[in-house]
Amino acid sequence: MSTMQSVHSSIQVVSSSIGELNSSVQTAFHRTDTAVQGMHTRVQEMGNSIQGIETSVQQTRFLKELLHKGFTCEYGRQIIIPICNDERRKHRKQLGQNIFYFHQQLNLQLLFNNDKEIWISDVKMMDDGRLVFCLPFERRILICKTDGSQRDSIYVHRRSCNVTAVNNSVVAVTVPSFTEGDLIDRIEMFDINTKHKLKSISVTGMVSYYGITILNNKFVVGGVGKLLIVDHETGETIQTIETGCRLNNLYASGDKIFFTDVFSGNLNKTLNWYNYIDKTLYTKTLSSSSTSITSLQDGSLYVFCQNGSIYHISNDLKHKKKVKIDNIEVLKGYSFGSYNTEQNKMVVLNGNNLSIFHKK
């Protein structure tokens, strides 16, 4: 064999060895990579398990917090044992509970520095806590804080009957017709900060002392046997709802308009409402005719009656119970009540005395 042939044979042997080595290395790398991928998969699975544990812990803590705080006890009970959820039992437990405590009382005659008895036809609390009163015989609305400070007045051309808040600086009041030749009652809007009258809306068919409320950013006022829905921007009456009732004490909450039927055959002892969804009128019998209606944060109602009783009515309007405020079942006399959800306060007007209650 020649020298060149020997060298060529040696190169082939070395090349074959390198190829086998490369194959071995690739096989080793592949096995290592497979092992690493397997480890990575197991790590991911462990991570998912840990996340699942953390989620379970968070849910457990959240549920404990719900049950501990109490406001969601019924909520938590629905999560744990929904089959035991009893709406009637829930309402019986909550209705009529003493959820307010007496904070203070204002003698409005002394507060307003009047030497003669005054008549206040309506009062509302604004979201910032200010009080707005209608004084019809003095032809003005009065604004002050709950301690009686920072009193201010806005004079109205005619007697203001009822008031509702449009926003935190604007109120709307109902007033009777201006002159004998003008028989159309009006809604007048005022800025209580600047004391400027913003708008006067003539509403054909409206009776000013039937009340005013707001539903879906529209005014709701009463006429003889009907509800009138008024667009406060255009001043147009956009809807008329026939009720067959002489309306009083209008109040809107959710998709319902509540009122008292003055023409009721059972001495007004009914709470009436119109459901905007099914377009149907409903009634509920009370022990006495209502003087005012207000709603709480959960959608349930407080209904004040002429005999001094206060009814707490469930948000589904199926259950009712007399309320005890500071262990007093009834408030003496003819009272008007209004609750403000922002302030968590309720004002109760009885004659010239205004009682302010805070929610517990």
C-alpha positions in Angstrom: 0.0 0.0 0.0 1.3 3.4 -1.0 1.8 6.2 1.6 -1.0 8.3 0.0 -3.5 5.4 0.3 -2.5 4.9 4.0 -3.1 8.6 4.7 -6.5 8.5 2.9 -7.5 5.4 4.9 -6.6 7.1 8.2 -8.6 10.2 7.3 -11.7 8.0 6.6 -11.3 6.3 10.0 -11.0 9.7 11.8 -13.9 11.1 9.8 -16.0 8.1 10.8 -15.0 8.5 14.4 -16.0 12.2 14.4 -19.4 11.3 12.8 -20.1 8.8 15.5 -19.0 11.3 18.2 -21.2 14.0 16.7 -24.1 11.5 16.6 -23.5 10.6 20.3 -23.3 14.3 21.3 -26.6 15.1 19.4 -28.3 12.1 21.1 -27.0 13.3 24.5 -28.2 16.9 23.8 -31.6 15.6 22.7 -32.0 13.5 25.8 -30.9 16.4 28.0 -33.3 18.8 26.2 -36.1 16.3 26.6 -35.3 16.0 30.3 -35.2 19.8 30.7 -38.5 20.2 28.9 -40.0 17.6 31.2 -38.6 19.4 34.2 -40.0 22.7 32.8 -43.4 21.1 32.3 -43.3 19.8 35.9 -42.3 23.3 37.2 -45.2 24.8 35.2 -47.6 22.3 36.7 -46.3 23.1 40.1 -46.7 26.8 39.4 -50.3 26.2 38.3 -50.9 24.2 41.4 -49.5 27.0 43.5 -51.6 29.6 41.7 -54.6 27.4 42.3 -53.8 27.2 46.0 -53.3 31.0 46.1 -56.6 31.5 44.3 -58.4 29.2 46.8 -56.8 31.0 49.7 -57.9 34.4 48.3 -61.4 33.1 47.8 -61.5 31.7 51.3 -60.2 35.0 52.8 -62.8 36.9 50.7 -65.6 34.7 51.8 -64.5 35.0 55.5 -64.4 38.8 55.1 -67.9 38.8 53.6 -69.3 36.7 56.4 -67.4 38.7 59.1 -68.5 42.1 57.9 -72.2 41.1 58.1 -73.5 43.3 55.2 -73.1 40.3 53.0 -74.2 37.6 55.3 -77.1 36.8 53.1 -74.8 37.0 50.1 -72.4 34.6 51.7 -75.3 32.3 52.7 -76.3 32.1 49.0 -72.8 31.1 48.1 -72.6 28.3 50.7 -76.1 26.9 50.9 -78.2 28.5 48.2 -81.0 25.9 48.8 -81.6 27.4 52.2 -82.0 31.0 50.8 -85.5 32.1 51.9 -86.6 35.5 50.6 -89.5 35.8 52.9 -87.3 35.0 55.9 -84.7 37.4 54.8 -87.2 40.3 54.5 -88.8 39.4 57.9 -85.4 39.6 59.5 -84.4 43.0 57.9 -87.7 44.8 57.8 -88.5 47.1 60.7 -85.0 46.9 62.2 -83.8 50.0 64.0 -81.2 51.2 61.4 -81.3 54.9 62.3 -80.4 56.8 65.4 -81.6 60.3 66.4 -78.9 62.9 66.0 -80.5 66.3 66.4 -83.6 68.4 66.2 -84.1 71.9 64.8 -86.9 74.3 65.8 -87.4 75.9 62.5 -89.5 78.8 63.8 -86.6 79.9 66.0 -84.1 79.1 63.3 -85.9 81.3 60.8 -86.4 84.1 63.3 -90.2 84.2 62.7 -92.4 85.7 65.4 -95.4 83.9 63.9 -96.0 80.3 63.0 -94.6 79.2 59.7 -95.7 76.6 57.3 -93.2 74.4 55.5 -94.7 72.4 52.7 -91.6 70.3 51.7 -88.0 69.7 52.6 -85.2 67.8 50.9 -81.5 67.2 51.8 -79.0 67.8 49.0 -76.1 65.4 48.4 -73.7 67.9 50.1 -75.9 67.9 53.2 -77.6 71.2 52.8 -81.3 71.4 53.5 -83.8 73.1 51.1 -87.2 74.1 52.5 -90.4 75.3 50.7 -92.1 78.2 52.6 -95.2 78.8 50.4 -96.8 81.6 52.3 -93.5 83.5 52.4 -93.0 82.8 48.7 -89.4 81.7 49.1 -87.3 78.6 49.4 -84.7 78.5 52.2 -81.3 76.8 52.2 -79.2 76.0 55.3 -76.8 73.5 56.8 -78.1 70.8 59.1 -76.8 72.8 62.1 -78.9 75.8 60.9 -75.9 77.8 59.8 -75.3 79.6 56.4 -78.9 80.4 55.9 -79.9 81.8 52.5 -83.2 82.5 50.7 -84.4 82.5 47.2 -87.6 84.4 46.6 -90.3 82.8 44.3 -92.8 84.8 42.4 -95.6 82.6 43.6 -96.0 80.1 46.4 -93.6 77.2 46.2 -95.3 73.9 46.9 -92.9 71.0 46.4 -89.2 70.7 45.7 -86.8 68.1 44.2 -83.1 68.1 43.6 -81.9 68.1 40.0 -78.3 68.0 41.0 -76.2 69.2 43.9 -76.7 72.9 42.9 -80.0 73.0 41.1 -83.5 72.4 42.5 -86.9 72.4 40.9 -90.0 73.7 42.6 -93.7 73.5 41.6 -95.6 76.8 41.7 -99.2 77.7 40.9 -100.3 79.8 38.0 -99.1 83.5 38.0 -102.3 85.3 37.3 -106.0 84.6 37.0 -105.7 84.8 33.2 -102.8 82.2 33.3 -104.2 78.9 34.6 -101.1 76.8 33.9 -99.0 75.8 36.8 -95.2 75.8 36.5 -91.9 74.1 37.3 -89.2 76.6 38.2 -85.6 75.7 38.4 -83.1 77.6 40.6 -79.4 77.5 41.2 -79.1 77.5 45.0 -75.5 78.7 44.9 -76.0 81.8 42.7 -79.8 82.1 43.7 -80.6 82.6 40.0 -83.8 81.3 38.4 -82.6 79.1 35.5 -85.8 78.2 33.8 -89.6 78.3 34.1 -91.6 75.5 32.5 -95.3 75.8 32.0 -97.0 72.3 32.2 -100.5 72.1 30.9 -102.6 69.9 33.2 -100.2 70.0 36.1 -101.5 70.6 39.7 -98.6 72.3 41.6 -99.3 70.8 45.0 -99.5 67.2 43.8 -95.8 66.9 44.1 -92.7 66.5 41.9 -90.0 63.9 41.5 -87.5 62.7 38.9 -87.4 59.5 36.9 -84.8 58.7 34.2 -83.6 62.4 34.2 -87.2 63.5 33.5 -89.6 65.4 35.8 -92.7 63.6 37.0 -95.6 65.7 38.2 -99.2 65.1 38.9 -102.4 66.2 37.2 -106.0 65.2 37.8 -106.2 61.5 37.2 -102.8 61.3 35.5 -99.0 61.4 35.7 -97.1 63.8 33.5 -93.5 63.1 32.4 -91.7 66.4 31.5 -88.4 66.9 29.7 -86.6 69.5 31.8 -84.4 70.5 28.8 -87.2 71.1 26.2 -90.0 71.8 28.6 -92.2 69.4 26.7 -94.6 66.9 28.3 -93.3 63.7 26.6 -95.7 61.2 28.2 -99.1 61.1 30.0 -99.9 58.2 32.2 -103.6 57.8 33.1 -104.1 56.7 36.7 -107.7 57.6 37.5 -106.4 59.0 40.8 -106.0 62.4 42.4 -102.3 62.1 43.0 -100.3 63.3 46.0 -96.8 62.6 47.6 -95.1 61.7 44.3 -91.9 59.7 44.6 -89.9 57.8 42.0 -87.5 55.0 42.7 -85.9 52.6 40.2 -88.5 52.0 37.5 -91.5 52.8 39.7 -93.5 56.0 40.5 -95.2 56.0 43.9 -98.1 58.1 45.0 -101.1 58.5 47.3 -104.6 58.3 45.8 -106.6 61.1 47.4 -109.8 59.8 45.7 -109.3 56.3 47.1 -112.5 54.8 48.5 -110.8 53.3 51.6 -109.8 56.6 53.2 -106.5 56.8 51.3 -105.1 53.8 53.1 -103.2 52.6 50.0 -99.7 53.0 48.6 -100.0 53.2 44.8 -97.3 52.8 42.2 -96.9 52.7 38.4 -94.4 50.2 37.1 -92.6 51.7 34.1 -91.5 48.2 32.9 -94.9 46.4 32.6 -96.9 49.7 32.4 -99.2 48.6 35.2 -100.7 50.2 38.3 -100.4 48.5 41.7 -101.7 49.2 45.2 -100.8 48.1 48.7 -103.0 48.6 51.8 -101.6 50.5 54.8 -103.0 51.4 58.2 -103.3 55.0 57.3 -102.9 57.3 54.2 -99.3 58.1 53.4 -97.8 61.6 53.8 -94.4 60.9 52.2 -92.3 58.1 50.6 -88.6 57.7 50.5 -86.2 54.9 49.5 -83.1 53.5 51.2 -79.9 52.3 49.6 -81.1 48.7 49.1 -84.2 49.9 47.3 -86.6 49.3 50.1 -89.1 52.1 51.1 -89.9 54.1 54.2 -93.6 55.2 54.0 -94.7 57.8 56.5 -98.4 57.8 57.4 -100.9 60.3 58.8 -101.4 58.4 62.0 -97.6 58.6 62.8 -96.7 55.1 61.7 -93.7 54.5 59.5 -93.7 51.4 57.3 -90.6 49.7 56.0 -91.5 48.0 52.7 -89.3 45.5 51.0 -87.7 46.3 47.6 -90.0 43.7 45.9 -93.0 45.5 47.6 -94.3 42.2 48.9 -93.6 42.6 52.6 -94.1 45.5 55.1 -93.4 46.1 58.8 -93.8 49.0 61.2 -90.5 50.7 61.9 -89.1 51.4 65.4 -86.8 54.4 65.5 -85.0 54.6 68.8 -87.5 52.2 70.2 -90.4 54.5 69.4 -92.9 52.8 67.1 -94.7 55.9 65.9 -93.8 59.6 65.6 -96.5 61.8 67.0 -98.4 63.8 64.4 -98.2 64.4 60.7 -94.7 63.8 59.5 -92.7 64.0 56.2 -89.5 62.0 55.8 -86.8 62.1 53.2 -83.6 60.0 53.1 -80.3 61.0 51.3 -78.2 58.1 50.2 -75.0 60.2 49.8 -75.2 61.5 53.4 -76.8 58.4 54.9 -79.1 60.7 56.8 -82.9 61.0 57.0 -84.8 64.2 57.8 -88.3 64.0 59.3 -90.4 67.2 59.3 -93.1 67.4 62.0 -94.8 70.8 62.2 -92.0 73.3 62.8 -89.6 70.7 64.1 -87.0 69.0 61.9 -85.5 65.8 63.2 -82.3 64.5 61.7 -81.4 60.8 61.9 -78.1 59.2 61.0 -77.9 55.6 59.7 -76.1 53.2 62.0 
